[in-house]
Amino acid sequence: MSKVKNNDSAELKAVGTIYSALKPLDQPVQLRALRYAAEMLGLNLAVPTNKNSSSEDARADTDESASAPSTPALPTEAASDDVDGINAVALKWMKRSGLDSKILGSLFSLGIDEIDLVAKSVPGKNKKERMRNVVLLKGIAAYLGSGVARVSYEQLKEACLHYDAYDGANFASYLKSFAAEVGGTKESGFTLTARGLTAATDLIKQMLA
């Protein structure tokens, strides 16, 4: 019985935390944040509906899409059939962002067992800016392969060294300054937040433009 109460308490606390974080945001932003969080956790938010409610749900989805601000997408070719190695969650993100595997192939090693960042260079005026961009892009590389935008400390350090974005004296402090876009620890790895995923999407579009 006590275990049930503890579970209920933890659930209520989680709901309260989520509510407090989302309350100040605009509704479209709230919806995007919930979707990103669900995708990062591997959850399916779809709720089964009966035939009588299907038409109403379809209208609601249409209304929501019309009210949400659209993100300008790059001109793309028809979606490529070559999506081997890309996680289903990431495929949804690609479709939503107006990106396909042919376009992303110039930045990431698609079609292999472990998708990685292979861009020739990473933008940034200094090491801090380049490090932030490396974090975002490495997170997307992991997202494409596993559906979770998480990168280990070792992988991040190696990439920063490769792209001249590693500052050993300030590495930890730089990571803390990126807290709104990436969270985690050296032991657990670093995961993009919903804001980080949005920032990474914008960065990729800028690089491809």
N, C-alpha and C positions, 0 to 999 in steps of 0.2 A: 504493500500500500504506500509506504514511504517513497519507494522508487517511482511510482506513478506521480506522486506529488512533486518530487524533485524534477521529473521530466516536464510536468506542467509549468513549474516555476521557471525552468530554463527556457522553455518555449515562449512564455510571456515576456521574459527579459529580452529575448532575441527580437521579438516583435516590437517591443518598446524601443530598442536600439535602432532597428530599421526605420521605424516611424519617425523618430527624432531626426535621423540623418536625411530622410527624403522630404519631410514636411516643408522646409524652406525652398525647395526646388520647384520649377515649373512642371506641369503635368507631363509634357513630352519627355523631359529629362528624367523624371521619376520612372516612367515606363522603360526608357532605355537602360537606366541603372538596374532595374529589376531583371530585365532580360539578360544583361551582361553577367550579373551575379549568378543567375540560374545556369547560364551556359558554362561559366567557370566551375560551377559545382556539378555539372553534368545532369542537371534536373530538367524534366519536361513539364512545363507549366500548362500544357494543353489539358483542358478539362472535357471529358466525354459529355456530349450533349445528345438529347433525343431529337427526333425528326422535327417536332414542333418548334424547338428552339433554334434549329440550325439556321433558318433564314434570318432570325433576329440577330444571331451572333455574327452572321456574315455582314449584315448592315452595320453592326457595331464596329467590326474590324475595318470596314470601309470608312466610317466616320473618323475612327482613330487615325487611319493613314492619312486622311485628308487634313486633319488638324495638326499633325506632327510636322515640324519643319523638315524639309527635304535637304539632304546633303548633296551638293553638286558632285556628280560622278564624272570620272574621266571617260572620254569616248572609248568604247571597247568593241571588240569583235564579238561574235556570238560566243556564248560560253563554251569553253573547250571541253571535249569529252575526256581529255587526259587529266584526270583528277586523282590518279593513283597516289596513295600516300597521304592525301589530305583528309583530315578528320571531318566527319559530318557536321560537327558544330562549326568548324572553321568555314566549311562550304556555305553555310547559311550567312556567316559574317561577310564572306566574299560577295555573295549575291546582294546582300543588303547595302554593301559599300560600292557596288558597281565595279567590282574587280573580278578578273578571271585568271586561270592558271597561266595562260600565255603571257599576260602582263606581269604577273608576280614572278615568273620564271627568270626575269632579269635581276631580281634581288635575292631570290631564295632557291635553294637546290631542290626543286620539286621532283617527284617521281622516284625518290630513293627512300631507303628505310628510315633514315634520320634526316629530316629537313633542317637545313641550316642557312644562315645568312651568308650570301656570296656576293653581295654588292661590291663593286670595285672601290667605292669610297663611301664614307658617311659624312653628311654635312655637319658643320659646326665651326664657329669662329675660334674656339679654343677647346682645350681638352674637356672641360666641364660640359660644354654644349654637345660635343661629340659623344661623350660618355652617356649622356641622357638619351641621345638618339640610338646609340648602340643598345642600351637597355630596352628601349621600345621595340627595336627591330628584332633583337634576339627573343623577346617575349612573343612576337608574332611568329617567328620561325617555330618556336615550341608549340604555339597555338595551332598552327597549320598541321603539325604532325600528330599532336595528342589531344587537341581540344582544350588544353589548359595552358595559359600564357605564363609558364613558369620556367625560369632558367637558373641553373646552379651557379654558385659563386665561382667555381673553377671555369665554367663555360663563359661567364661574363668577363672574368679577368682576361682570359685568353683572347676574346674578341676585342676587348679594349686595347690590348697590346697590339693586335693586328692592325687596328684602325687608328693608331696613335691617339688613343683616348684614355690612356691609363696614367693616373697621377697617384702614385703610391701613398704620398703623404696626405692626400685629401680624399682618397677613394671612399672611405667610410662616411665622411662628412658630406660628400657629394650625394651619396645614396640617400642620406637622411633628408637632404633638400629636395629629393624627388619623391618624397613620401606620398604626395597626393596621387602620383601616377604609378608607383610601384611600392609594394610592401613585402616584408619578409626578413630573413636573417641569413647570415653566412652559412649556418647549419641547415636551414630548411630550404634555402633557395629564395629567389625573388620573383614575385608574381605581379603582373600588371593589374591595376584596379580598373574599374569601369572607365574612369577618366583617362587612365593610361592607355586603354584599348582605343578610345576615341582619338587621343593624341597620336598614337601610332598609326592609325588609319589616315589621319591628316598628313602625317609625315611621309607616308608611303606615296600618297597622291602628289605631294609636292615633289618628291624625288622622281616620280614617273613623268611629271609634267615637263 
